């Protein structure tokens, strides 16, 4: 039955007609808010939301809100489906900290130790091939300055010029436990120009040395760095500060002594420049056969062996042009009293005796770190009796590393005993 006009305009009906009118107006406005492409709704109505980034990033260390973090900390993270990764570290004031990504792309290390008792925020940004970045952040606080600190020192000082056999020598004021040595070694880098393959070798808990696989290339520039500041070193001890040293390698001056011929052959950059008659140790006190390097040079000194050999065999003698080769007392030095035997008979107490003129010449031409190899004597050089790094094969030497050795496919310039001597400049940290 068709409704009458009165039914349509009764109070309840008026409200229904009014509501229908509002709906029509609303629909009119809705249809006006389109992108003009077939009436499709615009994105802010939920029809075209941005997709999630393909890449992802996670920071594992330091953990978010971590406290008492060592000042040596790096940023360890993982990424997924990233074609580009960036790391940023800022202090509470927003000041950025300089640093570099590790070669493996899984960690980032500040250029220096962080400040103690300070809040930092790390941000890792991973960008996928879709061009959309994904970020992870971690805010942490470094520990207060520790009371127990280990001092790090280098035998060599900045700008020293040394021989091609010179090992890089770093000492610690306290022994480093074995289970901490790999962490310490990972914070030790060597950069050489031109690039040369090499590795660190622990001589003792307090000393580590570095040598290349072959002698340093002449005229190389070498820089080494120990990022020890705030680094845990066992039993509540921490590195005091970072250490960096820049040195230069001089000409390749190599000495070779043959007991059979009683001659020393001296080469510079591969060419023979001098042949020198020598007298080595007699049978009761033979010279050591092996490869040594010049440890120190003394223009004038006194050899005093009374305490070691006693009043009957001991002696006290003034010596010119002395160059130490071992901690046990073997030197190259001038011996005018044996010039008649040099080149024919061994009469020394283990040293390499040369004439005054040849001792003077050698002293003027050699430098700390120049190598000397003695062949054919009755006694072999004992490792540790001097800087005997070159008396070991490369395979033996790498066994002294706390990190497994991996031969580089293409070496690059990025990142690697007893007795006390004091060089002219000794940086310490």
Secondary structure, DSSP 4 states (H G I P E B T S, - for coil): -PPPHHHHTSHHHHHHHHHHHHHHHHHHHHHHSB-SSTTPBPGGGTTSPPPPPS-EEEEEESPTT--SB-TT--EEEEEES-SEEEEEEEETT-PBPPEEE-TTSSEEEESSPPPTT-EEEEEEEEE-TTS-EEEEEEEEEBPPPPS-EE-EEESS-TT-EE-TTPPEEEEESSPPPHHHHHHHHHTEEEEEES---EEEEEEETTEEEEEESSPPPTT-EEEEEE--TT-B-STT-EE---EEEEEEE---EEEEEETTTTEEEEEETTEEEEEEE-B-B-GGGPPEEEEEE--EEEEEEEEE-HHHHHHHH--EEEEEEEEE--TTS-EEEE-GGGTTTTTT---BSSSEEE-HHHHHHHHHH--TT-EEEEES-SEEPPTTSSS-GGGS-HHHHHTT-SS-----SS--S----------S---B-
